[in-house]
Amino acid sequence: MRAHQIMTKDVITVTPHTTIEEAARIMLRTHISGLPVMDEAGKLVGIVSESDFLRRNEIGTGRKRAKWLQFLLGPGTAANEFIRERGRRVEDVMTPDPVTVDEETPLEDLVRLMEKNDIKRLPVMSGKTLRGIVTRSNLLQAVASLAHEIPDPTADDDHIRERIIRAVSATDWRPIGFEVQVRKGEVHLHGIITTDEARQATIVAAENTAGVKKVHDHLCFVDTWSGFYVESPEDMKAAS
């Protein structure tokens, strides 16, 4: 999937001269947490988001620094904080020159950019024209939509078994003596693991295979130092 397939197309924007109060009202009224900022020429110049309203003089959350720290930070930092805490227009608090993507950017790159830059939204551009915006909510919707994908016509028991074995066997954490049994889409995992993370990763690999209806964990834990052996939680529960 690519940006144009999940983005929000009808983007609400503000201008640099929009007041802080009006921007806050728009966010509350439309239930969105960030707004692209467009200048009079229609150029994207910034993003204003909820986090830009955290440190505000009106609600008493302005920064209070010790004088020695203010001295170390210098007058430039203090002046900039004063503007952000008391400025009346969006241009006073917005993040300028936001990170953007184009319509063909794949989801993997969208996530990488969000994580790398610690941001929650990416304007989608076509040249200098704003086409839409991708937020973390859009990514969540993409994940949820996977449940409605067309079933794989080759997802019979034999294909399911082969795909799980292939996926797990290609990893460094694969269980020792790994075996898979599949009956009418229900998967039974067998083998020996040495970490709890390997158990969960193996289950996830099975759950992500097309056609799987349920996964049964029969993976046994063995401590590599003591040889201590523990059956899977599912098998222990069944035996009790």
Secondary structure as GFF3:
##gff-version 3
##sequence-region A 1 240
A	DSSP	alpha_helix	3	6	.	.	.	ID=ss1
A	DSSP	alpha_helix	20	30	.	.	.	ID=ss2
A	DSSP	beta_strand	34	38	.	.	.	ID=ss3
A	DSSP	beta_strand	44	49	.	.	.	ID=ss4
A	DSSP	three_ten_helix	50	53	.	.	.	ID=ss5
A	DSSP	three_ten_helix	57	59	.	.	.	ID=ss6
A	DSSP	alpha_helix	67	73	.	.	.	ID=ss7
A	DSSP	alpha_helix	75	86	.	.	.	ID=ss8
A	DSSP	three_ten_helix	90	92	.	.	.	ID=ss9
A	DSSP	beta_strand	95	96	.	.	.	ID=ss10
A	DSSP	beta_strand	101	102	.	.	.	ID=ss11
A	DSSP	alpha_helix	107	117	.	.	.	ID=ss12
A	DSSP	beta_strand	121	126	.	.	.	ID=ss13
A	DSSP	beta_strand	129	135	.	.	.	ID=ss14
A	DSSP	alpha_helix	136	145	.	.	.	ID=ss15
A	DSSP	three_ten_helix	146	148	.	.	.	ID=ss16
A	DSSP	alpha_helix	157	169	.	.	.	ID=ss17
A	DSSP	beta_strand	176	183	.	.	.	ID=ss18
A	DSSP	beta_strand	186	193	.	.	.	ID=ss19
A	DSSP	alpha_helix	196	207	.	.	.	ID=ss20
A	DSSP	beta_strand	214	222	.	.	.	ID=ss21
A	DSSP	beta_strand	229	230	.	.	.	ID=ss22
A	DSSP	alpha_helix	233	239	.	.	.	ID=ss23
###
